[in-house]
Amino acid sequence: MEIVVSGIRPTGNLHLGNYFGAIRNFVKMQENNNCFFFIADYHSLTTHPTPADLHGSVKRVLVDYLAAGIDPEKVTLYLQSDIPETAELYLFLNMNAYMGELERCTSFKDKARSQPENINAGLLTYPTLMAADIIIHKATKVPVGKDQEQHLEMTRTFANRFNRLYHVDYFPEPVAYNFGEELVKIPGLDGSTKMGKSEGEGNAIFLSDTPEAIKKKVMKAVTDAGPTEPNQEKPQPILNLFNLMNVVSKPETVAHFEALYNSCQIRYGDLKKQLAQDMIDFTAPFRERIAELSANDAYLRKVVNMGAEKAHESAARTVRDVREIIGFKVF
């Protein structure tokens, strides 16, 4: 059984892009792996060191992931800040991380450009904190996107460096968990090829969106004047709408609108109304579960306490070993 670790930044609600991009696969992953999923509230401070409502953001993310199917009985689901051992391992890794390699990190350079007024030490050492999150559970697999591949490579560097410096074979070398063709890329409503909050609120359909909000967003989706020739190629904004329909609508519904498009008889207003209704129907179970969980603080407290207990057991064992390997002894 593989040990899988993945972090979740408390930066916003889940949308269809998140769900089909990774979360649906997390739900599958939890069946056959020893999974540690954590809400990365420490990491969020590198970008927003004075958050307006950190607790509220953490709660929303926790609720969304539970509603999406993450089972706290099958995985270890915890808050990063509940495990102080992570911060201790982070400190040890920083002692053997070099300024040059941290400054060369692509994400550090990108963030430094985008937030020149807030180039903090946490931003620079983000890769060592990420490495601590992963190797504290001696993970073998890490689900990562393209933007995190360099960080995973650095995690392997830090793990191997620790083993080499202290002449041990303690930390395994984690590799990327490859979803292959299982990832579904969800386009945005604004005509872009990616659905995401960073592209603007109107670009994404969130699992918690009300039916009214979904209708409003979909009806504002970018379109064109319509096809002028039979079977003509769809421009990106129109292709996006059909791709979204492929995800949430019945095959016969998609076929109906494909035929109308190919015969130059399509009315985008009708397509959008159908797409909005199908999105409302698709997200209804998530929306109901989110409302139910949001009102049940006792259950959420139980989940995070259970996750903290399980994560602490794994993390404490690792830090205890690391302290002994380095040379910290009890007199």
Backbone hydrogen bonds, N-H to C=O, Kabsch-Sander energy under -0.5 kcal/mol:
donor,donor_aa,acceptor,acceptor_aa,energy
4,V,2,E,-0.7
4,V,34,N,-2.2
5,V,141,K,-1.7
6,S,36,F,-2.2
8,I,38,F,-2.3
11,T,9,R,-2.2
16,L,205,I,-2.2
19,Y,15,H,-2.5
20,F,16,L,-2.6
21,G,17,G,-1.9
22,A,18,N,-2.4
23,I,18,N,-1.8
24,R,19,Y,-2.8
25,N,22,A,-0.8
26,F,22,A,-1.9
27,V,23,I,-2.1
28,K,24,R,-1.2
29,M,25,N,-2.8
30,Q,26,F,-1.9
31,E,28,K,-1.5
32,N,29,M,-1.1
33,N,29,M,-0.7
34,N,2,E,-2.7
35,C,33,N,-1.1
36,F,4,V,-3.1
37,F,35,C,-0.5
37,F,76,T,-2.4
38,F,6,S,-2.0
38,F,36,F,-0.5
39,I,78,Y,-2.3
40,A,8,I,-2.6
40,A,38,F,-0.7
41,D,39,I,-2.1
44,S,40,A,-1.5
45,L,41,D,-0.6
45,L,42,Y,-1.4
46,T,43,H,-1.8
47,T,44,S,-0.9
48,H,44,S,-2.4
57,S,53,D,-2.2
58,V,54,L,-2.5
59,K,55,H,-2.6
60,R,56,G,-2.3
61,V,57,S,-2.1
62,L,58,V,-2.6
63,V,59,K,-2.8
64,D,60,R,-2.5
65,Y,61,V,-2.4
66,L,62,L,-2.1
67,A,63,V,-2.7
68,A,64,D,-1.8
69,G,66,L,-1.2
70,I,65,Y,-2.2
74,K,71,D,-1.6
75,V,71,D,-2.0
76,T,35,C,-2.8
77,L,75,V,-0.8
78,Y,37,F,-2.0
78,Y,76,T,-0.6
80,Q,39,I,-2.4
82,D,79,L,-1.7
83,I,80,Q,-1.5
86,T,83,I,-1.6
87,A,83,I,-0.6
88,E,84,P,-1.5
89,L,85,E,-2.6
90,Y,86,T,-2.4
91,L,87,A,-1.8
92,F,88,E,-2.1
93,L,89,L,-2.6
94,N,90,Y,-2.0
95,M,91,L,-1.2
96,N,93,L,-1.3
97,A,94,N,-1.1
102,L,98,Y,-2.0
103,E,99,M,-2.8
104,R,100,G,-1.4
105,C,102,L,-1.0
109,K,105,C,-2.0
110,D,106,T,-2.5
111,K,107,S,-2.6
112,A,108,F,-2.7
113,R,109,K,-1.6
114,S,110,D,-2.0
115,Q,111,K,-2.5
118,N,115,Q,-2.4
120,N,118,N,-1.4
124,L,120,N,-1.6
125,T,121,A,-2.4
126,Y,123,L,-0.9
128,T,125,T,-0.8
129,L,125,T,-1.8
130,M,126,Y,-2.6
131,A,127,P,-2.2
132,A,128,T,-2.3
133,D,129,L,-2.3
134,I,130,M,-1.6
135,I,131,A,-3.0
136,I,132,A,-1.6
137,H,134,I,-1.0
138,K,135,I,-1.3
139,A,134,I,-1.5
140,T,3,I,-2.5
141,K,3,I,-2.2
142,V,175,V,-2.1
144,V,142,V,-0.7
148,Q,145,G,-1.7
149,E,145,G,-0.5
149,E,146,K,-1.1
152,L,148,Q,-2.0
153,E,149,E,-2.0
154,M,150,Q,-2.1
155,T,151,H,-2.1
156,R,152,L,-2.1
157,T,153,E,-1.9
158,F,154,M,-2.7
159,A,155,T,-2.6
160,N,156,R,-2.7
161,R,157,T,-2.5
162,F,158,F,-2.3
163,N,159,A,-2.1
164,R,160,N,-2.5
165,L,161,R,-3.1
166,Y,162,F,-2.1
167,H,164,R,-0.7
168,V,163,N,-2.4
175,V,140,T,-2.2
177,Y,142,V,-2.1
178,N,176,A,-0.8
179,F,177,Y,-0.7
182,E,179,F,-1.9
183,L,180,G,-0.7
184,V,20,F,-1.5
185,K,183,L,-0.5
186,I,184,V,-0.6
188,G,192,S,-1.5
189,L,203,N,-1.8
191,G,188,G,-0.8
195,M,186,I,-2.2
196,G,194,K,-0.5
199,E,196,G,-1.0
200,G,197,K,-2.0
203,N,200,G,-1.8
204,A,200,G,-0.5
204,A,201,E,-1.0
206,F,204,A,-0.6
207,L,14,L,-2.6
209,D,206,F,-1.6
214,I,210,T,-2.4
215,K,211,P,-2.5
216,K,212,E,-2.3
217,K,213,A,-2.4
218,V,214,I,-2.7
219,M,215,K,-2.5
220,K,216,K,-0.9
221,A,218,V,-1.5
222,V,189,L,-2.0
231,N,262,N,-1.1
232,Q,229,E,-1.4
238,I,235,P,-0.6
239,L,235,P,-2.6
240,N,236,Q,-2.5
241,L,237,P,-1.4
242,F,238,I,-2.0
243,N,239,L,-2.6
244,L,240,N,-2.6
245,M,241,L,-2.1
246,N,242,F,-2.1
247,V,243,N,-0.9
247,V,244,L,-0.7
248,V,244,L,-1.8
249,S,245,M,-2.7
253,T,250,K,-0.8
254,V,250,K,-2.0
255,A,251,P,-2.6
256,H,252,E,-1.9
257,F,253,T,-1.9
258,E,254,V,-2.4
259,A,255,A,-2.2
260,L,256,H,-1.7
261,Y,257,F,-2.4
262,N,258,E,-2.7
263,S,259,A,-1.3
264,C,261,Y,-1.8
265,Q,260,L,-2.8
266,I,260,L,-1.0
268,Y,266,I,-0.5
270,D,267,R,-0.8
271,L,267,R,-1.8
272,K,268,Y,-2.9
273,K,269,G,-2.1
274,Q,270,D,-2.1
275,L,271,L,-2.7
276,A,272,K,-2.9
277,Q,273,K,-2.1
278,D,274,Q,-2.4
279,M,275,L,-2.3
280,I,276,A,-2.4
281,D,277,Q,-2.4
282,F,278,D,-2.2
283,T,279,M,-2.5
284,A,280,I,-1.0
287,R,283,T,-2.9
288,E,284,A,-2.5
289,R,285,P,-2.0
290,I,286,F,-2.8
291,A,287,R,-2.1
292,E,288,E,-2.0
293,L,289,R,-2.8
294,S,290,I,-2.5
295,A,291,A,-1.0
296,N,293,L,-1.8
297,D,295,A,-0.6
300,L,296,N,-1.9
301,R,297,D,-2.5
302,K,298,A,-1.9
303,V,299,Y,-2.4
304,V,300,L,-2.4
305,N,301,R,-2.2
306,M,302,K,-2.4
307,G,303,V,-2.5
308,A,304,V,-2.5
309,E,305,N,-2.1
310,K,306,M,-2.1
311,A,307,G,-2.8
312,H,308,A,-2.5
313,E,309,E,-1.7
314,S,310,K,-1.4
315,A,311,A,-3.0
316,A,312,H,-3.1
317,R,313,E,-1.3
318,T,314,S,-1.7
319,V,315,A,-2.6
320,R,316,A,-2.4
321,D,317,R,-1.9
322,V,318,T,-2.7
323,R,319,V,-2.7
324,E,320,R,-1.6
325,I,321,D,-2.7
326,I,322,V,-2.6
327,G,323,R,-1.9
328,F,323,R,-2.8
329,K,327,G,-0.6
